[in-house]
Amino acid sequence: MKPGRPSRNALPSFQSVTREERSKLTIQRITSKRVLALTASGLLAAALAACSSSTSTTPPASTSSAPATGSSASAPASSSPATSASNAEVVMESSPESSITQDFNPFVSTAAPQGMGATGLVYEPLIQFDLANPTQQYPWLATKYAWSNGGKTITFTIRQGVKWNDGTDFTPADVAFTFNYVKAHTDINLGGLQITSATASGDTVTVNFPTAQYMKLEQIAGQAMLPQAVWSKITDPATFTDSTPVGTGPYVLGSFTPEGFTMIRNTHYWSNVPVGRVYFPVYTSNTGALSALYSDQIDWTGNYIPGLQQNFVAKDPAHHHFWEAAGSSNALWPNLTTWPTNQLAVRQAIDVAINRNVLSSEGESGLEAPLTNASGITLPTYQAWLAAEVKDRTLPAAGSAAQAQSILTKAGYTKDSAGFFALNGKEVKVTIVDPAAYTDYAQSGALIAQDLKAAGINATFNGITVNAWNADMASHNFQLALHWSSGGITPYFLFDTWLDQGLISAGQGDFEQLKDATIQADLQKLNGDETVAEQTADLAPIEKYVADNLPVIPTTTAADWFEYSSLHFTGWPTQDNPYDSGQPSGTNNGPGTGSDEVVLLKLQPVSS
């Protein structure tokens, strides 16, 4: 799942399991040979840009259509700060918290303001990315960029006229300082950037790397920019309590109390800020947060909410809305080193037996769609990267017990006295494990077990604790488990997390323990691909491999949770205008995080 900390568990159980805990596993799972230390859920990476991006210097206006490869849509419409802006207040909830501390350090993913979605309103990136429409990107503190040296060098043209919120000038020297500072402090290198050098010259900054970094565009351009005058005095940035943050963002800290805090308009901001205030209330449980949402005390949230249509939308269909964009793919991960999931015929039978329609409608409350392309690629999000070789490789969305039994019979399996398939006396018996607290996964796991039993596979579901599940996934002590995957601005990390054997030893990915030298080479080749066309060509054999060999078994999309009320504000992203995913979470400065300020700068208060 994407980062942010709203509860993943189904209501009304109201377990104290938060998406942050799920994010932490995602965070931990990709410190591999590529040295990705992504502590936000940050496995997102990518490179869409051709040799240079748009030269637009006006920051989002109309963003409903994607630009051509390598170009960028405009950033927020520039005007004198706050000239026609309202003092209306957006109330935003992204994470129940037992307590909060006044710490806006952009490198501390566990700090409450970041989980609640506030840190990215202060610290800005060079480029913003639309995770719901990944070929879309917005020039931000950089007006354009250009790759060179075979992807080992990227040069940013830095926006002029920008000030830090203390009134001092934001300069290219601050940008160069930021990259060199991250290089010098590995514990804050959240994007796992292997920086060789960063230098400023005129209005540009050039960052050099030892190898091609096209797949890391989001980590590079999404880096939070820091004021050199402040952070050069901080010797231990990972533990620094940033109580009065200095950034270029549209908001500054107003008041901070144990009950919540308010961000107010930055009068020095380089563009118009139409919403004057953002309030972040503290809710200690999902119950309180949902009650506030249903009673219009919250404008914007991002939670998994079963019964959303009945409990929220139907109460005020004119104003209560949601859109759960497909951020990545959920999948059933089979252990490839143990019987019977190490048998291709068994995986094929499981694959066709699963009723993905029911997983979507009952397991995920209709909020996550069935995945029916055999490659597992997230659609429609990554439609641009769907290879022709697998375009027509579809799975039976409703499942087919008869087809599953036919596969096993043709492979030599016969039913034993208990009515389950066996091979050479060994029964096809599997256990699906997931946390009982993740009640959507638990429901889905139980449904899959029913489907498999109907197909003659002796399957059971075992709901365990979150800690036990995390440990079992990391140590590969399981047969089958539902697990989310990674998203981003290309599907690279989706497949890398599934298939990269470099992640096995640390228990940070490739939980099924696939070891295939050809796939490793194919993944590595993608690092040198700059354009969508090149990436799609080199993804083709990987997508086909997943379709043919089922190292993972795709189930449903993995949503970017987003619910909102248009009672007080209009201009929200929608499926028809996907200028952002709308998930309120984390910061907007790096892989795997929401773009809260992109949305806030598009909102308009409803006239009273």
Phi, psi and omega per residue, in radians:
M1 nan 2.797 3.062
K2 -1.259 2.872 -3.088
P3 -1.254 -3.065 -2.998
G4 1.840 2.901 -2.975
R5 -2.238 0.356 3.023
P6 -1.096 2.667 -3.079
S7 -1.124 2.399 3.073
R8 -1.527 -0.431 -2.989
N9 -1.282 2.615 -3.099
A10 -1.253 2.557 3.098
L11 -1.610 2.685 0.211
P12 -1.701 0.480 -3.118
S13 -1.192 -0.536 3.053
F14 0.890 0.770 3.033
Q15 -1.099 2.765 -3.121
S16 -1.529 0.379 3.091
V17 -1.487 2.190 -3.092
T18 -1.971 2.845 3.105
R19 -1.097 -0.406 3.083
E20 -1.034 -0.697 -3.138
E21 -1.125 -0.662 3.086
R22 -1.208 -0.639 3.114
S23 -1.099 -0.671 -3.083
K24 -1.068 -0.660 3.086
L25 -1.146 -0.729 3.093
T26 -1.078 -0.724 3.113
I27 -0.988 -0.776 -2.992
Q28 -1.342 -0.207 -2.878
R29 -1.639 0.144 -3.092
I30 -2.413 0.545 2.968
T31 -1.505 1.384 -2.983
S32 -1.956 -2.714 3.128
K33 -1.055 -0.359 3.092
R34 -1.540 0.055 3.070
V35 0.982 0.790 3.137
L36 -1.538 1.798 3.120
A37 -1.776 1.205 -3.010
L38 -1.553 1.782 -3.066
T39 -1.561 -0.096 2.982
A40 -1.593 -2.765 -3.118
S41 -1.434 0.382 -2.628
G42 -1.146 1.158 3.030
L43 -1.679 0.382 -3.008
L44 -1.647 2.356 3.112
A45 -2.654 3.038 3.032
A46 2.845 3.038 3.046
A47 -2.694 1.993 3.089
L48 -1.864 -0.344 -2.899
A49 -1.222 2.450 2.899
A50 -1.403 -2.842 -2.978
C51 -1.003 -0.519 3.047
S52 -2.554 2.785 3.127
S53 -1.777 -3.037 -3.081
S54 -1.047 2.630 3.089
T55 -1.641 0.180 3.131
S56 -1.014 2.360 3.132
T57 -2.072 0.040 3.064
T58 -1.697 2.107 -3.070
P59 -1.244 nan nan
P60 nan 2.217 2.997
A61 -1.473 -1.976 3.082
S62 -1.509 2.107 -3.066
T63 -2.242 0.464 -3.029
S64 -1.414 -0.234 3.118
S65 -2.166 2.562 -3.077
A66 -1.409 2.460 3.080
P67 -1.333 2.979 3.072
A68 -1.148 2.784 -3.138
T69 -0.896 2.274 3.082
G70 1.546 -0.101 3.112
S71 -1.802 2.903 -3.109
S72 -2.228 2.482 3.023
A73 -1.291 2.938 -3.122
S74 -1.273 2.688 3.067
A75 -1.503 -2.956 -3.041
P76 -1.088 2.499 -3.091
A77 -1.030 2.201 -3.053
S78 -1.401 2.455 3.042
S79 -2.839 3.075 3.084
S80 -1.089 2.313 -3.052
P81 -0.966 2.236 2.975
A82 1.150 0.214 -3.060
T83 -1.064 -0.841 -3.121
S84 -2.008 0.291 -3.051
A85 -1.385 2.685 -3.129
S86 -1.658 2.811 3.018
N87 -1.676 0.258 3.100
A88 -1.036 2.662 -3.030
E89 -2.052 2.197 2.988
V90 -1.536 2.300 3.050
V91 -1.796 2.180 -2.953
M92 -2.245 2.326 3.117
E93 -2.329 2.143 -3.120
S94 -2.255 -0.093 -3.035
S95 -2.902 1.952 2.987
P96 -1.036 2.418 -3.089
E97 -2.345 2.411 3.064
S98 -1.333 -0.528 3.064
S99 -2.799 2.811 -3.131
I100 -2.270 2.623 3.055
T101 -2.135 2.641 -3.091
Q102 -1.456 1.367 -3.089
D103 -2.446 1.946 -3.114
F104 -1.874 0.404 3.106
N105 -1.017 2.063 -3.080
P106 -1.227 -0.142 -3.115
F107 -1.750 0.045 -3.112
V108 -1.975 1.672 -3.048
S109 -1.212 -0.324 -3.130
T110 -1.535 -0.123 3.104
A111 -1.166 2.355 -3.046
A112 -0.978 -0.776 -3.122
P113 -1.013 -0.573 3.120
Q114 -1.246 -0.790 3.109
G115 -1.097 -0.511 -3.124
M116 -1.446 -0.159 3.033
G117 1.720 0.290 -3.011
A118 -1.724 -0.517 -2.994
T119 -1.050 -0.655 -3.132
G120 -1.247 -0.102 3.043
L121 -1.460 -0.145 3.106
V122 -1.912 -0.882 -3.087
Y123 -1.676 2.187 -3.050
E124 -1.954 2.738 3.087
P125 -1.700 3.083 3.063
L126 -1.344 -0.669 3.140
I127 -2.325 2.468 3.001
Q128 -1.772 2.599 -3.099
F129 -2.176 2.488 3.120
D130 -1.714 1.798 -3.062
L131 -1.289 -0.259 3.077
A132 -1.484 -0.300 -3.094
N133 -2.532 1.294 -2.846
P134 -1.074 -0.261 3.056
T135 -1.423 0.045 3.128
Q136 -1.777 2.340 3.045
Q137 -2.559 2.732 -3.059
Y138 -2.156 2.233 3.010
P139 -1.127 2.381 -3.085
W140 -2.222 -1.766 3.069
L141 -1.301 -0.260 2.949
A142 -1.944 2.398 3.135
T143 -1.527 -0.358 3.065
K144 -2.892 2.963 3.084
Y145 -2.602 2.814 3.118
A146 -2.543 2.332 3.026
W147 -1.486 2.655 3.012
S148 -2.712 3.113 3.081
N149 0.980 0.708 3.085
G150 1.096 0.541 3.124
G151 1.532 0.080 3.123
K152 -1.577 -0.144 -3.115
T153 -2.384 2.409 3.041
I154 -2.320 2.331 -3.122
T155 -2.057 2.207 3.132
F156 -1.853 2.383 2.955
T157 -1.631 2.106 -2.968
I158 -1.556 2.362 -3.134
R159 -1.090 2.368 3.135
Q160 -1.653 2.709 3.084
G161 1.465 0.168 3.126
V162 -1.582 2.472 3.102
K163 -2.167 2.636 2.939
W164 -1.217 2.798 -3.072
N165 -1.233 -0.076 3.002
D166 -1.607 0.093 3.069
G167 1.623 -0.099 3.122
T168 -1.484 2.786 -3.061
D169 -1.300 2.394 2.943
F170 -1.499 2.236 -3.007
T171 -2.269 2.846 3.020
P172 -0.997 -0.513 3.111
A173 -1.095 -0.596 3.085
D174 -1.151 -0.656 3.141
V175 -1.157 -0.835 3.113
A176 -1.062 -0.737 3.094
F177 -1.003 -0.778 -3.093
T178 -1.014 -0.848 -3.121
F179 -1.152 -0.701 3.121
N180 -1.215 -0.573 3.104
Y181 -1.178 -0.753 3.087
V182 -1.114 -0.691 3.095
K183 -1.053 -0.687 -3.058
A184 -1.367 -0.315 -3.095
H185 -2.168 1.590 -3.012
T186 -1.105 -0.437 -3.097
D187 -1.311 -0.142 3.034
I188 -1.975 0.146 -3.141
N189 -1.423 1.251 -2.992
L190 -1.145 -0.417 3.122
G191 -1.607 0.048 -3.122
G192 1.027 0.668 -3.047
L193 -1.390 2.205 3.092
Q194 -1.630 1.345 -3.037
I195 -1.446 2.260 3.029
T196 -1.516 -0.832 3.140
S197 -2.837 2.792 3.033
A198 -2.485 2.195 -3.082
T199 -2.348 2.589 3.100
A200 -1.852 2.479 3.067
S201 -2.603 1.994 -3.083
G202 1.084 -2.206 3.139
D203 -1.755 0.343 3.135
T204 -2.104 2.748 3.025
V205 -2.295 2.271 -3.140
T206 -1.954 2.227 3.128
V207 -2.034 2.250 -3.101
N208 -1.943 2.575 -3.119
F209 -2.352 2.746 -3.133
P210 -1.314 -0.384 -3.118
T211 -2.397 2.951 3.121
A212 -1.054 2.397 -3.041
Q213 -2.188 0.434 -3.111
Y214 -0.974 -0.654 -3.121
M215 -1.292 -0.100 -3.107
K216 -1.922 0.329 -3.106
L217 -0.963 -0.744 -3.092
E218 -1.161 -0.664 3.083
Q219 -1.141 -0.650 -3.094
I220 -1.301 -1.034 -3.065
A221 -1.300 -0.262 3.112
G222 -1.595 0.071 -3.137
Q223 -1.108 2.354 3.067
A224 -1.156 2.201 3.137
M225 -1.450 2.381 -3.033
L226 -2.037 2.503 3.029
P227 -1.340 2.104 -3.108
Q228 -1.006 -0.647 -3.089
A229 -1.076 -0.478 -3.134
V230 -1.630 -0.943 -2.964
W231 -1.367 -0.330 3.087
S232 -1.144 -0.316 3.131
K233 -1.619 -0.045 -3.087
I234 -1.763 1.998 -3.041
T235 -1.526 -0.399 -3.138
D236 -2.252 1.381 -3.025
P237 -1.129 -0.450 -3.092
A238 -1.224 -0.398 -3.129
T239 -1.963 0.034 -3.110
F240 -1.179 2.247 3.053
T241 -1.557 1.877 -3.031
D242 -1.629 1.418 -3.007
S243 -1.416 -0.511 3.103
T244 -2.218 1.383 -2.970
P245 -1.187 2.452 3.060
V246 -1.911 1.963 3.140
G247 -2.481 -3.079 3.119
T248 -1.728 -0.017 -2.978
G249 -1.182 2.979 -3.037
P250 -1.284 -0.151 -3.092
Y251 -2.309 2.644 3.016
V252 -2.163 2.827 3.140
L253 -1.217 2.263 3.054
G254 -1.667 -1.569 3.116
S255 -2.000 2.668 -3.113
F256 -2.410 2.106 3.113
T257 -2.350 2.918 3.079
P258 -1.085 -0.347 -3.132
E259 -1.533 -0.225 -3.121
G260 2.685 3.025 -3.138
F261 -2.459 2.779 -3.078
T262 -2.099 2.311 2.985
M263 -1.778 2.340 -3.115
I264 -2.073 2.806 -3.052
R265 -1.002 2.354 3.042
N266 -1.441 1.948 -3.087
T267 -1.205 -0.216 3.111
H268 -1.679 0.087 -3.000
Y269 -1.137 2.579 -3.006
W270 -1.403 -0.024 3.114
S271 -2.530 3.037 -3.138
N272 -1.209 2.456 3.103
V273 -2.076 1.681 -2.998
P274 -1.249 -0.393 -3.141
V275 -1.884 2.117 -2.996
G276 -1.316 -0.521 -3.021
R277 -2.502 2.589 3.015
V278 -2.271 2.161 -3.122
Y279 -1.880 2.322 -3.140
F280 -2.007 1.638 3.131
P281 -1.317 2.688 3.095
V282 -1.704 2.128 3.017
Y283 -2.073 2.250 -3.074
T284 -1.525 -0.087 3.120
S285 -2.597 2.826 3.038
N286 -1.107 -0.570 -3.098
T287 -1.019 -0.886 -3.128
G288 -1.128 -0.699 -3.131
A289 -1.132 -0.735 -3.123
L290 -1.234 -0.647 3.083
S291 -1.054 -0.717 3.127
A292 -1.174 -0.678 3.110
L293 -1.103 -0.823 -3.077
Y294 -1.129 -0.479 -3.105
S295 -1.736 0.321 3.055
D296 1.130 0.471 3.020
Q297 -1.547 -0.173 3.122
I298 -2.178 2.366 3.097
D299 -1.587 -0.526 -2.924
W300 -2.579 2.229 3.117
T301 -2.591 3.041 3.121
G302 -2.610 1.528 -3.105
N303 -2.333 2.697 2.938
Y304 -1.398 2.022 -3.039
I305 -2.240 1.723 3.011
P306 -1.070 2.597 -3.109
G307 1.217 0.421 -3.060
L308 -1.046 -0.758 -3.120
Q309 -1.083 -0.824 -3.074
Q310 -1.285 -0.776 -3.002
N311 -1.472 -0.363 -3.072
F312 -2.115 -1.098 -3.041
V313 -1.071 -0.830 -3.043
A314 -1.136 -0.359 3.132
K315 -1.220 -0.500 3.118
D316 -2.781 1.296 -3.029
P317 -1.085 -0.335 3.114
A318 -1.292 -0.425 -3.044
H319 -2.186 -0.373 -3.084
H320 -1.654 2.130 -3.026
H321 -2.442 2.846 2.995
F322 -2.640 2.751 2.998
W323 -2.643 2.019 -3.118
E324 -1.823 1.478 -3.118
A325 -1.072 2.587 -3.132
A326 -1.384 1.751 -3.094
G327 -1.435 -0.620 3.118
S328 -2.832 -2.774 -3.022
S329 -2.137 2.330 2.900
N330 -1.452 2.621 3.137
A331 -2.639 2.723 2.989
L332 -1.612 2.052 -3.080
W333 -1.666 2.065 3.089
P334 -1.631 2.445 3.049
N335 -1.302 2.034 -3.056
L336 -1.466 0.034 -3.100
T337 -1.901 -0.021 -3.098
T338 -2.264 2.664 3.047
W339 -1.269 2.507 -0.050
P340 -1.714 0.039 -3.061
T341 -1.293 -0.119 3.036
N342 -1.459 0.012 3.136
Q343 -1.713 2.161 -3.098
L344 -1.039 -0.728 -3.118
A345 -1.056 -0.657 3.124
V346 -1.167 -0.755 3.132
R347 -1.133 -0.667 3.101
Q348 -1.122 -0.712 3.123
A349 -1.136 -0.744 3.090
I350 -1.056 -0.765 -3.080
D351 -1.019 -0.822 -3.066
V352 -1.444 -0.313 -3.117
A353 -1.364 -0.440 -3.021
I354 -1.229 2.262 3.052
N355 -1.555 1.603 -3.087
R356 -1.194 -0.485 3.074
N357 -1.069 -0.747 -3.132
V358 -1.264 -0.648 3.059
L359 -1.015 -0.704 3.130
S360 -1.192 -0.880 -3.010
S361 -1.324 -0.640 -3.085
E362 -1.808 -0.834 -3.130
G363 -1.148 -0.727 -3.090
E364 -2.000 0.359 3.021
S365 0.962 0.504 3.123
G366 1.309 0.161 -3.058
L367 -1.677 -0.239 3.082
E368 -2.218 2.279 -2.975
A369 -1.462 2.698 3.049
P370 -1.070 2.454 3.020
L371 -1.712 1.998 -3.054
T372 -2.054 -0.015 3.001
N373 -1.486 2.265 -2.993
A374 -1.100 -0.336 3.125
S375 -1.284 -0.343 -3.088
G376 1.445 -0.040 -3.119
I377 -1.081 2.444 -3.077
T378 -1.301 2.074 3.120
L379 -2.070 2.470 0.176
P380 -1.561 0.010 -2.997
T381 -0.942 -0.791 -3.071
Y382 -1.840 0.546 -3.134
Q383 -0.944 -0.632 -3.099
A384 -1.125 -0.352 -3.093
W385 -1.858 0.146 3.136
L386 -1.316 2.033 -3.075
A387 -1.273 2.560 -3.141
A388 -1.038 -0.543 -3.083
E389 -1.117 -0.431 -3.091
V390 -2.097 0.076 -3.069
K391 -0.949 -0.661 -3.084
D392 -1.777 0.200 3.121
R393 -1.505 1.510 -3.081
T394 -1.849 2.678 3.130
L395 -1.822 2.690 3.081
P396 -1.232 1.918 -3.053
A397 -1.056 -0.574 -3.122
A398 -1.525 -0.094 -3.104
G399 1.299 2.813 -3.141
S400 -2.617 1.842 3.099
A401 -1.118 -0.642 -3.125
A402 -1.132 -0.722 3.133
Q403 -1.170 -0.662 3.110
A404 -1.112 -0.765 3.137
Q405 -1.142 -0.624 3.122
S406 -1.116 -0.711 3.124
I407 -1.060 -0.817 -3.102
L408 -1.183 -0.676 3.130
T409 -1.106 -0.771 3.133
K410 -1.129 -0.467 3.129
A411 -1.501 0.069 3.064
G412 1.697 0.101 3.119
Y413 -1.420 2.504 3.068
T414 -2.293 2.753 -3.115
K415 -1.423 2.450 3.116
D416 -1.567 -3.005 -3.071
S417 -1.147 -0.385 3.126
A418 -1.499 -0.097 3.125
G419 1.580 0.202 3.121
F420 -1.903 2.636 3.137
F421 -1.204 2.561 3.113
A422 -2.540 2.774 3.085
L423 -2.324 2.094 -3.122
N424 0.928 0.709 3.090
G425 1.484 -0.104 3.140
K426 -1.733 2.051 -3.096
E427 -1.274 2.504 3.073
V428 -1.413 1.620 -3.067
K429 -2.158 2.195 -3.080
V430 -2.362 2.637 3.046
T431 -2.132 2.259 3.087
I432 -1.714 2.238 3.135
V433 -2.097 2.414 3.006
D434 -2.769 2.812 3.132
P435 -1.123 2.319 3.047
A436 -1.084 -0.501 -3.125
A437 -1.223 -0.462 3.044
Y438 -1.493 1.400 -2.892
T439 -1.187 -0.351 3.025
D440 -1.223 -0.773 3.085
Y441 -1.150 -0.679 3.132
A442 -1.097 -0.766 3.095
Q443 -1.083 -0.779 -3.137
S444 -1.122 -0.711 3.124
G445 -1.065 -0.722 3.113
A446 -1.162 -0.671 3.111
L447 -1.140 -0.724 3.111
I448 -1.085 -0.733 3.129
A449 -1.028 -0.696 3.092
Q450 -1.103 -0.772 3.133
D451 -1.043 -0.748 -3.088
L452 -1.209 -0.663 3.090
K453 -1.091 -0.675 3.114
A454 -1.129 -0.415 3.126
A455 -1.627 0.071 3.094
G456 1.575 0.331 3.092
I457 -1.894 2.227 -3.109
N458 -1.347 1.590 -3.036
A459 -2.040 2.488 3.046
T460 -2.367 2.735 3.037
F461 -1.917 2.398 3.128
N462 -2.186 1.928 3.090
G463 -1.474 2.122 -3.074
I464 -2.124 -3.115 3.137
T465 -1.332 2.783 3.113
V466 -1.050 -0.793 -3.112
N467 -1.100 -0.723 3.137
A468 -1.145 -0.709 3.138
W469 -1.137 -0.804 3.094
N470 -0.984 -0.764 -3.132
A471 -1.155 -0.732 -3.126
D472 -1.157 -0.691 3.105
M473 -1.115 -0.783 -3.096
A474 -1.154 -0.600 -3.123
S475 -1.667 0.016 3.114
H476 1.112 0.546 -3.127
N477 -1.665 1.186 -3.129
F478 -2.810 2.876 3.016
Q479 -1.771 -0.904 3.113
L480 -2.426 2.455 3.095
A481 -2.673 2.391 2.976
L482 -1.347 2.420 -3.135
H483 -2.699 2.565 3.063
W484 -1.329 3.067 3.106
S485 -2.337 -2.954 -3.032
S486 -1.793 2.578 3.070
G487 -1.993 -2.710 3.132
G488 2.425 -2.830 -3.065
I489 -1.666 0.036 2.815
T490 -2.516 2.892 3.100
P491 -1.417 0.217 -3.103
Y492 -0.950 -0.909 -3.060
F493 -1.274 -0.380 3.007
L494 -0.978 -0.905 -3.111
F495 -1.366 -0.580 3.132
D496 -1.100 -0.765 3.133
T497 -1.120 -0.625 3.111
W498 -1.238 -0.664 -2.805
L499 -2.122 -0.157 -3.015
D500 -1.405 1.886 -3.096
Q501 -1.156 -0.248 3.064
G502 -1.173 -0.223 -3.133
L503 -1.632 -0.120 -2.994
I504 -1.180 -0.886 -2.951
S505 -1.073 -0.594 3.137
A506 -1.597 0.035 3.131
G507 1.127 0.680 -3.035
Q508 -2.016 0.186 3.140
G509 2.827 -3.117 -3.068
D510 0.761 0.862 -3.068
F511 -1.077 -0.443 -3.135
E512 -1.332 -0.217 3.080
Q513 1.254 0.750 2.995
L514 -1.214 2.366 3.052
K515 -2.325 1.795 -3.080
D516 -2.457 1.991 -3.050
A517 -1.104 -0.627 -3.140
T518 -1.153 -0.749 3.109
I519 -1.120 -0.683 3.104
Q520 -1.041 -0.766 3.135
A521 -1.153 -0.672 3.131
D522 -1.128 -0.731 3.111
L523 -1.119 -0.741 -3.125
Q524 -1.135 -0.638 -3.128
K525 -1.076 -0.562 -3.129
L526 -1.078 -0.479 -3.131
N527 -1.068 -0.411 -3.135
G528 -1.713 0.172 -3.103
D529 -1.692 2.164 -3.078
E530 -1.625 -0.731 -3.017
T531 -1.737 2.806 3.084
V532 -1.037 -0.689 3.139
A533 -1.080 -0.780 3.112
E534 -1.125 -0.763 -3.123
Q535 -1.106 -0.739 -3.141
T536 -1.112 -0.703 3.121
A537 -1.084 -0.714 -3.100
D538 -1.471 -0.276 3.017
L539 -1.387 -0.381 -3.047
A540 -0.925 -0.887 -3.135
P541 -1.171 -0.478 3.107
I542 -1.246 -0.803 3.118
E543 -1.073 -0.716 3.128
K544 -1.163 -0.647 3.127
Y545 -1.070 -0.774 3.120
V546 -1.103 -0.761 -3.140
A547 -1.091 -0.670 -3.076
D548 -1.419 -0.653 -2.933
N549 -1.935 -0.243 3.072
L550 0.875 0.927 3.002
P551 -1.114 -0.471 2.892
V552 -2.307 2.754 -3.093
I553 -2.053 1.774 -3.078
P554 -1.065 2.531 -3.121
T555 -2.149 -1.181 -3.116
T556 -2.412 2.950 2.980
T557 -1.176 2.797 3.032
A558 -1.963 2.048 -2.924
A559 -1.420 2.640 2.852
D560 -1.630 1.743 -2.991
W561 -1.125 2.300 -3.063
F562 -2.752 2.006 3.064
E563 -2.266 2.540 -3.073
Y564 -2.712 2.855 3.042
S565 -2.045 2.327 3.082
S566 -1.686 0.261 -3.121
L567 -1.096 -0.674 -3.061
H568 -1.931 -0.370 -3.078
F569 -2.458 2.562 3.035
T570 -2.094 2.988 3.125
G571 1.739 0.235 -3.116
W572 -1.216 2.625 3.027
P573 -1.160 2.560 3.132
T574 -2.433 3.028 3.094
Q575 -1.091 -0.553 3.112
D576 -1.416 -0.386 3.112
N577 -2.332 1.266 -3.006
P578 -1.439 1.019 -3.127
Y579 -1.271 -0.221 3.059
D580 -2.791 2.799 3.118
S581 -1.280 -0.411 3.129
G582 1.457 -0.066 -3.139
Q583 -1.261 2.100 -3.120
P584 -1.532 1.884 -3.053
S585 -2.888 2.678 2.959
G586 0.949 -2.372 3.050
T587 -2.059 2.997 3.034
N588 -1.865 0.525 -3.048
N589 -1.988 0.661 3.104
G590 2.836 -3.112 -3.019
P591 -1.074 2.318 3.003
G592 1.457 0.162 -3.061
T593 -1.959 2.770 3.121
G594 -1.259 2.941 3.116
S595 -2.028 1.111 -3.025
D596 -0.973 -0.753 -3.059
E597 -1.237 -0.492 3.066
V598 -1.019 -0.763 -3.139
V599 -1.222 -0.834 -3.089
L600 -1.058 -0.580 3.141
L601 -1.373 -0.134 3.064
K602 -1.737 -0.293 -3.070
L603 -1.264 2.624 3.055
Q604 -2.288 2.276 3.115
P605 -1.104 2.477 3.065
V606 -1.324 2.284 -3.134
S607 -1.140 2.381 -3.114
S608 -1.431 nan nan
